[in-house]
Amino acid sequence: MAGPTQSGGGNVKVWRNARLATFAENLTGMGIAEKGAVAARDGRIAYAGPEAELPNEFLKSETVDCEGRWITPGLIDCHTHLVYAGNRANEFEMRLAGASYEEVARAGGGIVSSVKSLRAASEDDLVRESTPRLRALMAEGVTTVEIKSGYGLDLQSESKALRAARRLGHEKPVTVRTTFLGAHALPPEANGDKDAYIAKVVDEMLPAIVAEGLADAVDGFCEGIAFSPEQIARVFDKARALGLPVKLHADQLSDLGGAALAAGYGGLSADHLEYTNEDGARAMAQAGTVAVMLPGAYYFIRETKKPPVDLFRKHGVRLALATDSNPGTSPLTSLLLTINMGATLFSMTVEECLTGVTRNAAHALGLSGEIGTLETGKWADLAIWDIERPAELVYRMGFNPLHARIWRGQ
């Protein structure tokens, strides 16, 4: 790209001679504008559309010639567990050698291993370990990341993880949304008493975390190996009373009605969804709950049951994709590879894949008014690509065509 030419205009910057995929809600397809331009004022989009219609007020502003490159909204990874300590490569090796899930767990593996590691780490340790993972996402054009807790499973450790996530957002040019996932698994000291642990999440952990302003949303894991719909409902009731939106790890390994449960609480999203039935899809559509699919986990744990994409299409459910970056079941830090997996494993179209990491991912975080499309008033979060057509972003594997990443106009 040619260097910017300074020509006045204060806090205004214009990217011209570009092809835009705006993903605007009111336009068909990807909202493409050939020979387009984007203008930003004070970090927000002031114009996005055909360059021929660029208002005169921007003609003398600082200008970047994009030389025909494509501009999309900055990418959004709307489901990660990015803050953790250590890794579980040893378990991966054990499973490849034939060890069962139970054998790995008896050897001290599984989520208990991640809990032990996170509890032993300092907040600084967590920031230091998580930063390279965040940088890997940012290097592919990601400008917004959701980060869940869920590897602390006590108030002190969950708060520490959420503070580390908040710090990442303050220290790096990226938007971080934090999600409290205390109802992720049962900690060792609970001695198998799920109801008592959920009571601690509801009565002790959630109020303290809200009081400290550490969470933007509340999540849970509704599954036989985790928590029942009734237990999750107790968590969601408390979240609603405290004014936080909810989302849910739902129907990943079995159909417990998790998708419908999330929708019943007006959930921002239900995630995984391999076993979701038609009632669940219908409920999600009616509630506006986004279906966030996580092909990295499907691939890594060798799942065979695919999420019912056709059912979601039939009922008009918004589709999103995310890395699910975590140490145990999706050690993935490439959103570009994720969208390729969405196409190859789940038969999603190019448009669905790209909408799934822009506009629909913004809906999954409750941020559709701020990010996810190139529209006036939204943050000027842009990804500028060395590609000939948007399909290349989905088609390639292990190739990053990002030319420049812009966060809030910078």
VENMOFEN-V125950 format. One line per field, one symbol per residue. burial: + if it has 16 or more other ideal C-beta (glycine too) atoms within 10 Angstrom, else -. A space follows every 10 residues. Layout:
burial->???
//
This chain:
burial->--------+- -+++++++++ ++++-----+ +++--+++++ +--++++++- +--+---+-- ++++++--++ ++++++++++ ++++++-+-- ++-++---+- ---+----++ +++++-+++- +---+++-++ +-++-+++-+ ++++++++++ +++++-++++ +++++++++- ---+++++++ +++++++--+ ------++-+ ++--++--++ ---+++++++ +++--++-+- ++++++-++- ---+++++++ +++-++++++ +++++-++++ ++++++---+ +++++-+-++ ++++++++++ --+---+++- ++--+-++++ ++++++++++ ++++++++++ +++-++-+++ -+++++++++ ++++++++-- +++++--+++ +++++-+--+ --++------ +++++++++-
//
